Amino acid sequence: MGGAQLERPSGARPGVCVRRSFRAHAGDQPRRPPGPIPVPGTMKQESAASNTPPASQSATPSAQFPRNDGDPQALWIFGYGSLVWRPDFAYSDSRVGFVRGYSRRFWQGDTFHRGSDKMPGRVVTLLEDHEGCTWGVAYQVQGEQVSEALKYLNVREAVLGGYDTKEVTFYPQDSPDQPLKALAYVATPQNPGYLGPAPEEAIATQILACRGFSGHNLEYLLRLADFMQLCGPQAQDEHLAAIVDAVGTMLPCFCPTEQALALV
């Protein structure tokens, strides 16, 4: 099956709004993030020799992970942060959708991808929330793709990010009555990089000040906001929207127009 295409419904009100004043100061660039939305069978490579991560640790045995009942060699992986636009592993199918019982929060510190030891960035994790709903993309990996994806994600998410694995139930946008079991990477309060809650304004200030090997923390925020807009008005994330709104207010105070343009 082909990957779900993200198209903004005609006349729909986006789920996350970016202040017009912010976009004007940032060079009034289009809101769709640069680069294509992931499509099945592709693998975007952005790593350079200067920012190659350390050697991989052994991936957790795949037998512990949820498998597709119809194909014991297949595995679904749910992404709700940078994985929605940059999976960087080979996969056979992708679907846009959501998981219930969780809310997305910028509560995890990042000292590699979007920050440094001295200035940790803020990236997302999942918080158990009975009323919560988090939108993202599920990727299906099959055969040899399974071990390769898990090996890669073990470094990216676990070794460098501090995330653990968790089984979640994923509801595809185009067929929510046919949920799938998927693997998600979640940062818990027990990991050393966990920063926890903070006012949205404080999170926005931290995001504006941080950069890591994968780019500026602001890029991470805006790409995630753009993904939510493309999902349509049914995709809501008040926490994300509040941070984007705060950034839109503060950005002109942090850097001149030409510097703001370079960040996004």
Legacy VTK file of the C-alpha trace (Angstrom):
# vtk DataFile Version 3.0
C-alpha trace
ASCII
DATASET POLYDATA
POINTS 264 float
0.000 0.000 0.000
1.225 3.521 -0.745
1.974 5.959 2.061
-0.726 8.332 3.179
-0.438 11.710 1.517
-0.675 14.781 3.688
-2.962 17.325 2.105
-4.548 20.252 3.875
-8.344 20.041 3.405
-9.736 22.899 1.354
-10.854 25.749 3.592
-9.918 23.818 6.745
-8.693 25.656 9.797
-5.201 24.385 10.698
-4.853 22.723 14.064
-1.765 24.770 14.945
-1.589 28.432 13.992
1.647 30.377 13.528
1.387 34.085 14.167
1.497 36.156 10.982
3.853 38.589 12.699
6.334 35.785 13.312
6.238 34.579 9.731
6.723 38.109 8.453
9.796 38.613 10.620
11.095 35.202 9.573
11.094 36.159 5.899
7.483 35.120 5.273
8.533 31.694 4.043
5.973 29.014 3.102
4.888 26.937 6.070
5.526 23.540 4.450
8.932 22.344 5.734
11.733 22.083 3.195
12.140 18.635 1.686
9.493 16.053 0.787
7.093 14.419 3.175
8.264 10.805 3.656
6.962 8.371 1.072
7.237 4.575 1.146
10.585 3.045 0.362
12.631 6.224 0.702
15.388 7.029 3.138
16.621 10.570 3.498
20.272 10.879 4.462
21.283 14.101 6.203
24.258 12.984 8.283
27.682 14.392 7.539
31.090 13.175 8.634
31.339 16.036 11.106
28.258 14.987 13.013
28.282 11.210 12.700
26.953 9.668 15.939
29.067 7.232 17.941
29.044 3.547 17.084
25.770 1.791 17.691
25.067 -0.289 20.722
23.264 -3.565 20.148
19.616 -3.053 19.361
17.010 -4.513 21.665
15.959 -7.975 20.397
13.169 -7.473 17.899
11.198 -10.412 19.319
10.115 -8.120 22.151
8.473 -5.681 19.746
4.878 -5.733 18.457
4.495 -7.554 15.154
1.927 -7.321 12.408
-0.418 -10.291 12.823
-0.694 -10.635 9.040
3.094 -10.658 8.566
5.293 -11.917 11.430
8.310 -10.332 9.737
6.756 -6.826 9.765
6.896 -4.145 12.444
5.197 -0.745 12.729
7.140 2.159 14.286
5.252 5.251 15.469
6.947 8.635 15.161
5.569 11.811 16.737
8.626 14.077 16.746
11.394 14.376 14.160
10.506 10.949 12.777
7.435 12.446 11.091
9.640 14.325 8.603
13.023 12.572 8.850
12.804 8.844 9.535
16.209 8.145 7.942
15.591 4.404 7.707
14.174 2.280 4.893
10.504 1.307 5.212
7.822 -0.276 3.051
4.734 1.704 4.067
3.767 4.793 6.078
0.468 6.013 7.466
-0.593 9.225 9.140
-2.724 8.799 12.239
-2.800 9.049 16.016
-2.468 7.239 19.318
-4.929 7.718 22.168
-4.135 8.022 25.857
-1.010 10.155 25.361
-0.220 13.853 25.023
2.931 15.245 23.360
5.133 17.430 25.542
8.421 19.292 25.012
9.761 17.873 28.256
12.825 15.947 27.104
16.268 17.554 27.026
18.501 17.034 23.997
22.260 17.515 24.179
23.096 16.112 20.735
20.501 16.572 17.974
19.024 19.968 18.980
21.221 21.190 21.798
24.511 20.743 23.628
25.762 19.765 27.077
25.888 23.419 28.076
22.584 24.352 26.422
20.208 21.374 26.137
17.453 21.728 23.579
13.814 20.770 24.115
12.280 17.874 22.173
9.055 15.933 22.577
8.053 12.857 24.516
4.716 11.228 25.307
2.899 11.790 28.583
0.226 9.320 29.660
-3.046 11.213 29.512
-6.438 9.481 29.545
-7.954 12.261 27.414
-4.892 12.761 25.236
-4.439 12.149 21.509
-1.131 12.473 19.671
-0.812 12.632 15.896
2.162 11.262 14.004
3.298 8.811 11.341
3.591 5.025 11.589
6.207 3.343 9.405
6.091 -0.329 8.477
9.411 -2.148 8.191
9.694 -5.673 6.831
12.312 -8.395 6.574
15.841 -7.019 6.733
14.446 -3.518 7.212
13.393 -4.452 10.758
16.869 -5.093 12.165
18.383 -2.168 10.271
15.704 0.265 11.487
15.965 -0.912 15.090
19.754 -0.711 15.026
19.614 2.842 13.694
16.853 3.994 16.061
18.643 2.459 19.037
21.444 4.962 18.468
19.305 7.934 17.445
16.553 7.605 20.040
17.958 5.507 22.895
21.721 6.089 23.036
21.704 9.747 21.966
18.166 10.679 22.978
17.510 8.823 26.232
14.282 7.189 24.999
12.843 3.784 25.906
10.544 1.658 23.771
6.836 1.224 24.418
4.006 -0.553 22.619
1.138 1.721 21.553
-2.063 1.340 19.581
-1.986 3.384 16.394
-5.141 4.490 14.559
-4.564 5.279 10.849
-6.247 8.472 9.699
-7.831 6.754 6.707
-8.984 3.649 8.614
-9.261 4.350 12.371
-11.449 1.269 12.783
-8.408 -0.887 11.932
-5.855 -0.021 14.640
-2.302 -1.343 14.580
0.152 -2.245 17.303
3.261 -0.113 16.967
6.571 0.565 18.664
7.103 4.078 20.049
10.149 5.701 21.645
9.203 7.491 24.870
11.397 9.499 27.257
10.400 8.845 30.859
11.230 10.957 33.939
13.811 8.342 34.927
16.221 9.149 32.091
19.021 11.662 32.866
18.035 14.040 30.062
14.475 14.529 31.228
13.679 18.213 31.899
10.005 17.980 32.797
7.301 20.630 32.664
7.883 24.357 32.303
5.785 27.341 31.174
5.403 27.470 27.391
7.156 30.844 27.333
10.185 29.379 29.103
10.249 26.413 26.706
10.076 28.813 23.753
12.999 30.828 25.128
15.078 27.661 25.489
14.192 26.487 21.978
15.259 29.804 20.471
18.656 29.591 22.148
19.641 26.021 21.248
21.254 24.254 18.329
22.663 20.744 17.899
24.199 18.470 15.266
20.831 17.994 13.520
20.100 21.711 13.364
18.459 24.514 15.313
15.861 23.656 17.931
13.535 26.170 16.269
13.543 24.136 13.051
12.403 21.100 15.041
9.495 23.063 16.499
8.355 24.557 13.188
8.566 21.326 11.210
6.405 19.625 13.819
3.892 22.484 13.706
3.782 22.297 9.907
3.113 18.562 10.039
0.162 19.176 12.345
-1.263 21.779 9.987
-1.087 19.341 7.098
-3.047 16.777 9.122
-6.076 19.097 9.143
-8.265 20.717 11.803
-8.980 17.459 13.604
-5.313 17.284 14.669
-5.004 19.452 17.772
-2.036 20.037 20.079
-2.555 22.965 22.436
0.877 22.580 24.042
2.641 22.774 20.680
0.460 25.664 19.528
1.192 27.665 22.682
4.959 27.266 22.226
4.792 28.250 18.544
2.703 31.253 19.533
5.238 32.281 22.197
8.122 31.901 19.729
6.273 34.095 17.238
6.059 36.824 19.834
9.659 36.588 21.016
11.643 35.847 17.858
12.044 39.480 16.677
13.548 40.263 20.093
16.129 37.503 19.760
17.596 38.202 16.334
17.327 40.527 13.321
15.224 39.610 10.312
18.090 38.147 8.268
19.145 35.891 11.165
15.564 34.824 11.732
15.305 33.873 8.070
18.430 31.726 8.335
16.922 29.738 11.214
13.826 28.591 9.338
LINES 1 265
264 0 1 2 3 4 5 6 7 8 9 10 11 12 13 14 15 16 17 18 19 20 21 22 23 24 25 26 27 28 29 30 31 32 33 34 35 36 37 38 39 40 41 42 43 44 45 46 47 48 49 50 51 52 53 54 55 56 57 58 59 60 61 62 63 64 65 66 67 68 69 70 71 72 73 74 75 76 77 78 79 80 81 82 83 84 85 86 87 88 89 90 91 92 93 94 95 96 97 98 99 100 101 102 103 104 105 106 107 108 109 110 111 112 113 114 115 116 117 118 119 120 121 122 123 124 125 126 127 128 129 130 131 132 133 134 135 136 137 138 139 140 141 142 143 144 145 146 147 148 149 150 151 152 153 154 155 156 157 158 159 160 161 162 163 164 165 166 167 168 169 170 171 172 173 174 175 176 177 178 179 180 181 182 183 184 185 186 187 188 189 190 191 192 193 194 195 196 197 198 199 200 201 202 203 204 205 206 207 208 209 210 211 212 213 214 215 216 217 218 219 220 221 222 223 224 225 226 227 228 229 230 231 232 233 234 235 236 237 238 239 240 241 242 243 244 245 246 247 248 249 250 251 252 253 254 255 256 257 258 259 260 261 262 263
